[in-house]
Amino acid sequence: MFILENITKLKNTVLSIGLATLLVNSVYAADSSVDGAVKYPIKDGKYTQYHINTQSMKGFNLGREATPKEIAAWNLDVMYDGTGLPEFDMKHGEVVLDEDGKPKKAQGSVELGNELYDAQCVMCHGDFGSGGKGYPKLAGGTVASLKNQRLNPADAHPNPDSPDRTIGSYWPYASTLFWYIQESMPFNNPKTLTNSETYALTAYLLSLNNITIDGEELDDDYVLDKEKFLKIVMPNVDGFYPQTNTPNNPKQGVENMTKLLSDPTIYGKGTRCMKDCVKGGIDNLVLRIQDDLSKTANEPLSTARDLPKIDASKTIPGQVGYENSGCSACHANAAIGAPVVGNKDAWAKVTEKGLEKVYSNGINGINAMPPKGGADISDETFKEIVDYMINSSK
C-alpha cells in the first residue's frame, strides 16, 4: 500500500461528466481495450475471454449539468491535507443553522463518540475497538509490529506474530478515518451520521489509540473540530515507502516508485527450494475458510436490477421488521457470530432459558449486541422480530 499522489480534481464537473466519460470509454477504442494497465486487442467483441459493450450509444441523453447543491451533497471526500473537512453541519448540500440562524459548527466530543460507538459500532467492532468476529479491531497494535514478516515455520526461529495493523499503528492520516466513517458507517445505515457525530466518533477512536493532538490527550471532554483535526499527526505518517506523495514535484513520486520497482534486490535473493522445503507439520501454513460457502459460490449470475416486491398480506408477523430494522446485517451473516436465521441448532441453544429471557436479553442488550440491535423500535415490534427469527429456524 502506498501514499497516493495528491491530484486536484475538477469536482464541479464530476457529476455532470462522469456518465459521459464512462460512455466514451466504453466505445473509445474499437481495436483495443485497456485492463490492468495492459492493452489487449479486441476481436469478435471480446478481448481475451472478456466481452465488451458493442451497443451503439448514439442519441443517448447525457442529462443536465449538476447543480452546486447536488455536488455539495455528494462531495464528501476528505484529503490527507484536510481538504474537504467540514466546518459546519450539512444536510442535503446545505449548511444547517442553529436556533439563532447561524451556521451550526461541526464538532464532537470523545464522550459523545463513546455513546455513538456503543449504540452503533460495538456489535461489529467489539468493546473499545477490540474487534469482532468477521470485523477488524480498530485499536491497539504498534508501529514496530509492522516490521513483522511471515517466516517459514521450518526456520530455526520462525516469527509467529504478524503485523498488527490498526488505526493507530498503521493509518498514516486521520482523514481516512473521518471519510470512511461518514461514507460507510454504520454498517446497516450508512451516510446517516452528521458531521458533528462523525467528528465525535473519530475523536473517540483516536483516544482509544492513544493519539494526542498538539500534545494534548483526548479525554472524555475533548471536543474535535476542523481546526484541531488539522493538527493531527499519526504515528505511522512516515511509514510508507517509497514516498509518492510529492505535491511540490509530482514527477518525483513517479520516479521514486520506478526506482523501487526496478531494484532486483527487493524481490528476494535466497536459494529457491524445489523439494521437501517445509520440515515438520504444515497446519499453520494452510488457510481455511471456516464457513461453508459452497452453497452460494456457484450461483448463476443475474442481470436483474429490480427487487421482488413484498406483499404485506402474505408476510409473516415480524418479517418486515426483520428486513427493515437492520437485524439481517448480523443474523444473516455467519461470519459475525450472531445466530443465523435458519440455523436450528443455534436458535435451540438461544431459547434454552425460555422465550422471556430471549426477549429480555434482546431488549436490554447482550454481549456485543446493543439494546434491540440498535434499532429504534418498540418492545412489541422487537418481540415480533424475535418470534419471526425463532419460528424461521425450527
C-alpha positions, -999 to 999 in steps of 0.1 A, spaced: 0 0 0 14 34 -9 5 70 -3 -15 83 -32 -2 113 -51 -21 145 -45 -43 151 -76 -65 181 -79 -99 173 -93 -124 195 -110 -152 185 -87 -177 209 -101 -179 188 -132 -175 153 -118 -212 145 -116 -222 160 -149 -194 145 -170 -189 112 -151 -215 93 -171 -203 109 -204 -167 97 -196 -180 62 -189 -198 61 -222 -170 75 -242 -145 50 -226 -168 21 -235 -166 28 -272 -134 49 -273 -111 23 -287 -126 0 -313 -95 -20 -318 -82 -24 -282 -91 -24 -246 -71 -15 -215 -73 -37 -184 -48 -37 -156 -25 -13 -174 -22 -37 -203 -37 -30 -238 -54 -60 -254 -66 -63 -290 -104 -67 -295 -116 -94 -317 -152 -106 -322 -165 -83 -295 -140 -97 -269 -106 -91 -255 -91 -123 -242 -121 -140 -225 -140 -109 -217 -169 -94 -237 -171 -57 -244 -201 -35 -249 -207 -32 -287 -240 -14 -284 -244 19 -301 -246 49 -278 -259 73 -305 -287 95 -293 -281 87 -256 -292 116 -233 -264 125 -210 -287 146 -188 -281 181 -174 -252 196 -155 -253 190 -118 -263 219 -96 -239 233 -69 -263 220 -42 -263 185 -57 -225 185 -59 -222 196 -23 -244 168 -11 -221 142 -27 -188 159 -24 -178 143 10 -143 131 3 -116 142 27 -80 145 15 -49 138 36 -41 175 40 -76 182 54 -92 194 21 -128 186 23 -131 186 61 -165 201 70 -166 232 92 -204 231 97 -231 205 99 -246 199 64 -279 184 52 -288 178 16 -259 200 5 -269 230 26 -255 243 59 -275 235 90 -285 266 110 -287 267 148 -315 283 169 -300 318 163 -300 313 125 -262 310 124 -243 281 108 -240 252 132 -204 244 138 -194 207 132 -177 194 164 -180 163 186 -166 152 220 -149 119 229 -178 113 253 -204 116 226 -183 94 203 -182 68 231 -220 68 233 -224 66 195 -199 37 193 -217 17 220 -250 23 202 -240 16 166 -205 2 163 -197 -22 192 -218 -51 178 -193 -55 150 -160 -39 162 -162 -51 198 -157 -32 231 -131 -4 229 -124 -13 193 -111 -48 202 -125 -63 171 -154 -87 164 -159 -119 145 -157 -110 108 -147 -74 115 -113 -59 122 -102 -44 155 -98 -6 155 -74 0 184 -41 -14 197 -11 -25 178 23 -8 174 42 7 146 71 -17 154 48 -47 148 45 -36 111 81 -50 106 70 -85 115 73 -108 85 57 -142 80 86 -167 80 89 -203 71 78 -224 101 107 -247 93 132 -219 101 151 -222 133 133 -191 148 100 -187 129 81 -155 137 46 -164 150 34 -128 150 20 -110 120 18 -72 116 -8 -56 139 -25 -30 117 -50 -8 134 -59 29 131 -32 40 155 -4 17 143 -9 17 105 -30 45 91 -8 74 80 -36 100 80 -67 105 102 -86 119 72 -91 83 60 -109 75 93 -132 105 91 -141 99 55 -147 62 59 -170 67 89 -190 93 71 -194 74 38 -198 39 50 -209 37 87 -228 24 105 -228 -8 85 -266 -12 83 -274 25 78 -245 44 61 -244 81 54 -268 88 84 -242 104 107 -240 142 109 -206 159 106 -206 165 143 -213 128 151 -185 118 127 -161 142 145 -172 126 178 -167 90 166 -133 100 151 -122 116 184 -133 85 204 -114 61 181 -83 83 182 -85 84 220 -86 45 221 -54 45 201 -37 70 225 -34 96 198 -26 131 210 -34 163 192 -9 191 196 5 174 227 -30 171 243 -45 138 254 -81 132 242 -101 128 274 -139 125 276 -144 162 275 -121 168 244 -140 183 215 -127 177 180 -134 201 152 -118 210 118 -92 233 133 -80 207 158 -83 179 132 -57 197 110 -31 194 138 -34 155 140 -1 137 132 -5 99 131 23 77 144 29 60 110 27 91 89 62 84 75 59 46 74 52 41 38 78 36 12 86 48 -14 74 84 -9 49 91 -37 32 120 -20 53 147 -35 29 177 -42 57 201 -49 71 179 -77 45 152 -87 70 136 -111 94 128 -82 68 104 -68 67 85 -100 105 84 -102 106 71 -66 82 43 -75 101 34 -107 133 32 -88 119 9 -62 103 -15 -87 135 -16 -108 155 -27 -78 160 -65 -82 171 -69 -45 136 -63 -32 123 -95 -48 144 -119 -28 179 -133 -31 177 -166 -14 182 -201 -29 150 -214 -43 138 -246 -28 122 -272 -51 117 -303 -29 109 -310 8 110 -273 16 90 -275 48 102 -297 76 76 -309 100 39 -300 102 23 -276 78 -10 -270 96 -2 -233 102 6 -228 66 -29 -238 54 -56 -211 52 -91 -225 58 -125 -209 54 -145 -216 85 -179 -211 69 -192 -233 41 -195 -210 11 -201 -238 -15 -239 -234 -14 -237 -200 -29 -204 -199 -46 -216 -212 -79 -249 -195 -83 -256 -183 -118 -251 -146 -125 -281 -124 -130 -286 -91 -148 -318 -83 -130 -318 -49 -113 -351 -50 -96 -360 -63 -61 -390 -85 -55 -420 -67 -42 -432 -78 -8 -469 -85 -4 -476 -73 31 -507 -95 32 -486 -126 28 -457 -117 51 -452 -134 85 -455 -111 115 -420 -98 122 -407 -104 88 -409 -68 75 -394 -56 108 -365 -81 105 -357 -69 70 -361 -32 76 -346 -28 111 -311 -39 102 -313 -72 121 -304 -92 90 -270 -74 89 -258 -97 117 -284 -125 118 -279 -134 81 -241 -135 82 -224 -165 98 -191 -147 99 -202 -122 125 -211 -148 152 -247 -140 158 -272 -169 155 -282 -170 118 -318 -173 109 -324 -208 97 -298 -224 119 -319 -248 140 -291 -258 165 -280 -222 171 -315 -210 179 -323 -240 200 -294 -230 222 -306 -194 224 -340 -204 236 -329 -229 262 -336 -204 290 -371 -196 278 -386 -171 254 -390 -143 281 -352 -145 287 -346 -141 250 -369 -111 249 -351 -95 279 -316 -101 266 -325 -86 232 -344 -56 246 -317 -47 271 -287 -59 250 -263 -88 255 -226 -93 247 -218 -74 215 -255 -68 207 -268 -34 217 -304 -30 230 -328 -40 202 -299 -44 179 -295 -6 178 -329 -2 161 -354 25 171 -384 2 175 -410 -6 202 -407 -36 225 -436 -52 208 -422 -48 173 -389 -63 186 -406 -93 201 -424 -99 168 -390 -99 150 -376 -124 176 -406 -146 171 -401 -145 133 -364 -154 136 -371 -183 160 -400 -197 140 -380 -195 108 -352 -216 124 -373 -246 136 
